[in-house]
Amino acid sequence: MAANKYEKRVGNAYLREMAGAFLVYAVLLMASIRFGRPLDDGALRILVLLSPMIGFCLALWAIARHLGRVDEYLRSFLLESFALAAGLTAGLTFSYGFLETAGYPRLSMFSVWMVLCGATMLVCLVRSVHAKLQTR
């Protein structure tokens, strides 16, 4: 089913907002690595190292705005998919925690975010394909 003009406008607004958030994140990340790491311990170093979180917060804002603009079906689909992905991520990270006790290497907390993003994309893809197969 083709997207109507409103859906395209909402989708484009989301992509612009998310791209802007990622751009802010990338710039602040590079700056925090370049300037924050060499700073002496203290409040300024902490603030500089945490500055990429501004981009992260902008991404959350873009997601919240997108959920507020889409129709009820898509909102429900996205929230259910995210809930399933969060459960999948919890299971995977919890399982890996047990493997760490068996000698597997410790992973950075950054990996949890990547697993959640990948799980969300996977769940959305599987649910979309499943829905299309059900309508045939």
N, C-alpha and C positions, 0 to 999 in steps of 0.2 A: 504494500500500500504506500503510495507516494505521500510525502509530507506536504501539508498545506502551507500557505504563506506565513501564517502565525507560527507554526511549528518550526519552519526554517528560520524565521526571525529570532525565535527563542533559542534555537540551537546555535545560531551565529553569535548571539549575545553571550551565551555561555562560553563558547569557544574563545571569544575576545577577552572576556573576564578571566578565564582560566589561563590563557596565554600570557596575559599581563601579570597574573600572580606568579606564574613560573618564571617570567622574565625578572621580576623583582627578587624572587627567591635565588635565581642563578647569580645575579649581580651581587646580592648581599652575601651569598655563599662564598663567591670568589674573594670578595673584600674581607670577609671574616677570616678566611684562611690566610690571606696575604698579610693582613694587619693585626688580627686578633691573636694568632698563635705566638708571635714574638713578644707580645706585651707582657709586662710583669703581672703576676697574680694580683687580683683585686677586682673591684666592681666594674671598672672600665673594660677589662678583658672579658668578664662574664657577659656584659651587655653587647660587646662587639661579636663574641662567639655565638650569642643567641639571636643576633639580628636577622638571620635567614628565616626565623620563625614569623617575621612580618609577612613574608611571601606565603608561608604555610597558612597563616590566618586569612590572608586574602583569598587563597584557594578555598578554604572552608566557607568564606563569605560567598564566593561564586557558586559553590555547590548549593548552599542554602537558598540563594536567589533563584537558581535554576529549578530547585524543587518547588519553590513558590510559584513559578511561572508555568510549569507544565500541567497537563490535565491530570485528573484523579487516577486514571489507569496507569499512566507512565510514572507518576509519583509512587503509586503502590508497587509497581514493578521494580523500580529502582531501590526503594527502601527494603523490599523483601529480598532482592538480590544482595544488597549490602549486608543485611542481617545474616543471610546464608554464608556469604564470604567471610564475615566476622567469625562465625562459628567454625568454618573450615580453617581459618587462620589460627584460631585458638587451639584447635585440635593439632594442627601441624606444629605450631611452636611449642605446645605442651609436650608432644611426642619427642620433639628434638631435645627438649630439656632432659628427658630421660636418657637420650642417646649421649648427651654431654657427660652424664655420670658414668657412661661406659667408655669414655675417652675421646669421643668426637670433639672436634675443635669448638671453642666458644664462638658464638656469632654475635656481632654487634646488634644493638637494638634497632639500627637502621634497617636491618634485614626484615624485621617484622612489618615495617611500612611497605616494603617492596612485596612481601608475600601478600599482604592485604590488598594492595593494588592489583596484583596479578590474579588473585582469587576473585576479586570483584569483576574483573574483565572476563575471566573464565565463566563465572556463574551467569553473567549477563548473556554471554555468547551461547552457552548451553540452553538457557531458558528461552532465548529468542529462536534458536533452531528448533527446540522442542515445540514451541508455540506454532511455528510455521508448519511443522510436520502434522500437528494436530488439526490444523484447518484444512488440510488436503483431503 
